[in-house]
Each structure stands twice: as C-alpha cells, then as structure tokens.
C-alpha cells in the first residue's frame, strides 16, 4: 500500500512517538512498551486512533523493541511472534476503521547488540532474529516492515535481508545523532548510497529520532543530494530532549513541528512524521502545514536554523566550518 500512496505524489504524514506518549498514559519506567499489547490494548489503540484523527497516513506498530534480544531483557524472548502479531493486529484494526487508506508499518528497532568483531552478534544471526519478528508482524496484518533508528550498516543489511526472506516490503531509517553521523559513523550521504544499493530496494528511506529537527533536516538535505529521486523519510523528535527532574521533556511546540514539516517537505521528503516527544497535537499541526503551507524552494542551512533553531550536534567533517559559524550566528 505504501508504494501506491507514494505514487500518487502527495507527501504522506507518518505518526508520532510511541514510548513518550505511553509514559504520559501511565507506562512505568522500566516497563517494556510491548507488554501493553496484552495488558493495555485499549491504550495502544487509543494512541493509534489519535494519530489517525490528527491526519496520519502511516501508523507504526508498538514493536520497536519486539525482537528476541530486546524482549529477553524482560523475559519475553519466547513470545516474539505473539508480541508482534498482536501489535500489528491492533494497528490494523485502527487503520481499517479509519475510513481512508492508512498504512500499518511494523516497527523494527535495533537489537541493542554490537556486531562482530566489536560485539557478539553476526549478520546471519541478526537476520534470523529480525525475520522472526517480521513474521509476527506480517501475520498480524502489517503492510511493511519499518526498520528504524539504526546506526550500523551491518544491522540495516540484516534487517533488509530478513524482510526479503519473509516477503515483506520495507522502509529504513537511520539516526544521525553523533555530530551528523550515526553512532557507528555512517554519514547521511553514505547511508543514502547504502540504502539505494540494497536489493530488493526499500520503498523509502531516511532519518528518524536523532537530536532535534534542525539536525535531522540537515541530514535530509544531504540525502537528497546523494540520492535524487528517492522517496525520503523525515521523522524528527519534537525538539531537543531536556531533563526535567526525573523525566525527559522535548522542547518542540506544535508550531515548531509545523515549521519543520513544511521544511522537510520542501527539502524533498516524501514522508514526514515525528519521533520522540511528538504527541497528537504536534501531528495535527504538521498535517495542517503539509496541506496548507505554501511550497518554497529547498531550504538552505540558514533557513533551517532560522525556523527550527540551532544544531544540537553539528557535523564534524570537512566543510563543517560553515555550519558551525551559522550556528553561532543564530
């Protein structure tokens, strides 16, 4: 379904945050969000419904940590298929009640393990782990695998191979949260070239999470230059995370996220959404911006900084001096 919607040429709106909204709904610290698929399915459905009501064209299942490695931290590694099928079925039900086409994207987050030779995990092992999760997502009715918040090429490739092995289309996003790179050193340009070279190819690729809207938009412009014509995803956090006592607050207002959404569209994103801290009210403002804000030329760095604030983690690379100087001016 995602491919068909993208072919129509409209910029699609993906949903917002899962974990931070669940915490606001009562999820306890240390409790895996995935357990709510069984213990609080009504709350899981309520968040999907709220995002759909706000205008989301794509909703992600409550399975970011639904692989065996992550579930093992909570003694749930034996329930991988059940966890993912249940989450996908909840999202599928919400999408089917929407009265319009809504894509159910099966969220597939990282294992949390380092890959050999730095850590214990091999690509082949990771492929098996991800395939088990994706089979559950497919059984529950997910339209595609949404591989997200990745930082290592080996893990991205393993997840893409897993999707191919179970016959699921997929999208893939990296998190460029370390001086303009992923934690494992991938630049946006290198990621775009990597994703473009996967076989089968992703239906879309891009950036999510990270350290703020400005940084993600800069990553997006680099991807567009490296892969013109690709369907790109922008799914930024709602501002920059800030500790308020014992909880994290995200600084981005609905107005800021609306500005970000319009900039992401103008920078070439085919799919725009929100990540950590993005509530339904943020998403509704983003929907209005995508529908109503006049289209402009692709933004340069100065326009990005003026609209969404300074870079939180400026790139450290050749040519980064201009970005640093621009940050000081704003």
Protein Blocks (a to p, Z undefined) as FASTA:
>chain_A
ZZmmmmnopacdddddfklmmmmnopaghiafklmmmmmmmlmmmmmmmmmmnopabdcd
dfklmcfklmmmnopmmmmmmmmmmmmmmmmmmmmmnopacddddddddehiacdfkbmb
dfklmmmmmmmmmmmmmmnopabdcdehiabfklmmmmmmmmmmnopacddddddfeghi
afkopafklmmmmmmmpccddfbdcdeehjbjklmmmmmmmmmmmmghiacdddddehja
ddehjaccdfbdfklmmmmmmmmmmnopabdcddehiafklmmmmmmmmmmmccdddddf
klmmmmnopafbdcddehilmmmmmmmmZZ
